[in-house]
Amino acid sequence: MNRYVRDLRGYGAFPPDPKWPGNARVAVQFVLNYEEGGENNILHGDSASEAFLSDIPGVAQWPGQRHWNMESIYEYGSRAGFWRLHRLFTRAGIPLTIYGVASALARSPEQVEAMKDAGWEIASHGLKWVEHKDMPDDEERAVIAEAIRLHTEVVGERPRGWYTGRCSENTVRLVAEEGGFDYISDTYDDDLPYWLDVEGRDQLIIPYTLEANDMRFAVSPGWSDGDDFFNYLKNAFDVLYAEGESDTPRMMSVGLHCRLVGRPGKIAAIRKFIEYIQSHDRVWCPRRIDIAQHWSAHHPPQVSLSPSRMTKDEFVERFGGIFEHSPWIAERAFQLELGPAHDCAAGVHNVLCRMFRSANGEERLGVLKAHPDLAGKLAQAGRLTAESTSEQASAGLDLLTDDERETFKDLNTAYVAKHGFPFIIAVRDNDKSSILAAFHRRIDNDGPTEFKEACNQVERIARHRLQDLLP
């Protein structure tokens, strides 16, 4: 099967109401990444020094050497930045989620004690702050297991949340496979949590952020000073807060690093932002584990049809009748590149219509001829498909007077005589009077015009039928 694994649809136009505690319009969640002491360093058995997320312009790794300046910048995060942030958030009464690199936590016992005393969540940020992208499955699986083991030993309990950051294409699958995580955050693809089916297991995903993130002090394009960061956070919050009133509440993640925003000139942005959001009511500032527990309780995973995962027989049986008596359309559509984006009414409709539109003229004419007359002999004899019976009844065509039935009979006869196929209209969009008006208007169309209109109506009918089966 030609299947596309990426999910470009998500919640679509109708995201769920998260029902945040206190009827909050937005959940603002702060993450503090604790990486100091877990970064690339030959002291840690790595082949070179670190070269990521520091205040050193144009930095590159030093193979086989310690980079003294880089080390001291990371050390600022653990020695000074962490404590400045600790004072800020504890005084504000806002609990953090720590993304803790296990080897860094093991080298920072005072900081770990302070995190625990503050009631902060300590989630896993992997074993070391290094790239996973080139790790074979078995190696990465072992690294994940060792991260959990060391984290549990250092913190006193296993992590229930996971975020690698420098992940591979296999990381989410391997972490979900481990089976003990309430959530994984190695995605940036939504403003709300969602459930991901990972090889038959429902795994909660709580997306993270790289844009509402102080890492942009260390990358280009990025923040040049604290006001840039504050203004961005404020603008994001204002939009989400307004959407929470007029549309659907969302989640806002804010990513922080001890060695970056822990500097005096940068932390002012976070202090101002905290003051700003605390000047609003209906704002929830949870830990990520709190979001995970809330989502699991209020939005547990749902079982729904997944057309992209069906066998051919299942797909054709389910959708072969969407275009009247024309299962060949579903058979051809099954061969297209289907993915999660097609697991909805719009998605299946799109691929079915593609096959209908690309068919030759004779095949398309066959689809038109497969449709029954409106209020015709088949309807009177009870020989319509279930879909057609329901559709005609929805417009009252099963309750015609004798005169109305005779009018439809005459119009059907005249229309077929002229155009060579039955009059087709999406009756769910109409009532008896508008159907008759369309009949009188369209019967005089030229052949190509009416053929095109009939095909459009067939596609519209298909869309209604799919809406009954799929979200």
C-alpha positions, 0 to 999 in steps of 0.5 A: 500500500502507498501510505504516507505516515505524517499527520498533516490534519491534526484536529482540523477545523474543530479542536476539542475544548480542553476544559481546563481547570477553572474554565481557563482560557489558556494553559501557560506551561513553563519548562526549564531545561536542565542540561548543565553537566550533561552536554558534549564534553570529553570528560563525559566520554564524548569525542568533542566539546559542545557547540549548541545553545550558548552565547559564543558566536559561531562556535564549533566543536573542538574534537578531542579537547575541552572548550573552557569557555563553553564549559563555563557558560554551561556552569553559569546555568547551574551555578547562578542561572538556576537559582535565579529562576528558582527564586523567580518561580517559587515566589510567583507560585508557578510550578515548573516542569524540568526537562532533566538530562539524567547525567546532569541531574546526577551532577547537581544534587542541590538543584535536584533537592530544590526542584523536589522541595518546590514540587516541580515535575522532573521529566526526562531529557534523556541520558546525555544532552547529545544527538540521537539522530545517528543512533541505531534502534538498539543503541537508542533503546539502551540509552533510553533505558539507562536514562530512566534507570539513572533518573530514578536512582537520582530523583527517587522516582521514575520520570513520567514525561519525556523530551529528547530535543535532539531526537531521531526519527525513532525516538517517539516510537522507542519511548512509547514502546517503553510503556511507562510514560504519561506523555512524550513531548518530542513534537512541535505540531499543535497547541493542544495535546493529542493521542498518537497510536504507536504500534497499537498503543495509545500514547499521549503527546504534549507538544513543545515549542522552539519558538516561545523559547529562550534558545532564540537568544543563541540562534539566528534569527533570534532575540537581541534583548529581553524585550524581544522575548517578552513581546513575543510571549505577550503577543502569543499569550494575547492571541491564545487568550482571545481564542480561548474566549471566542473559539477554543482554549489552547495551551502555550508552552514556554521553553527556558534554559538556566544558562540563557534566560538565567542571565540578569538581562534576559530574565527580566523578560520572564519576570515581566511576562509572569506579571502580565499573565497574572494580571489576567483571570482564567489562566492556568499555569500547570506542570506538564504532568498536570496537563497529562493527567487532565487530558487523560481524564477528560479526553481519553483516546477514542476508537474511530475509523482509520481508512488509511489503515484499512485493507483493500477489502475493508476500504471497498466494503465501507466506501464502495457505495459512496458513489452510487453502484460504483465500487471501482472508484473506491478500488482505485482510490485505495491505491493512492497515497493515503495517510492520517489526513485521509482519516476523515470525511474530507480526506476520503471524499478527496481521494474518491473524487480524484478517481471519479474526476480522472476517469474517462467520460464513459466511466463517469457517465456510467456513474451518473446512469447508476443514480435512480430517478427522483421519486421514480419507480424504484423509490415506489417499489422500495428498491433504492439503496439505503443511502438514496432512500434516506436522502430522498426521504430527507427532502420529503420525496417519499410523501408526494401527492399524486399530482406531485408524483406525476410532475416528477415522472414527467420531468424525469422522462423529459430530462433523461430523453434530453441528457441521457442520464437521470436528474441528479441533485444533492437532495440534502441541500434542498427541499421539494420546492427547490428541487423542482425549481432546479429541475425546471432550470437545468433541463434546458442546459446544453449537454456539456453544461449539464454533465458537469453540473450532474458530476458536481452534484454526485460529488456533493452527494458523496460528501454527505454520505461520508459525513455520516460515516466519518468525522 
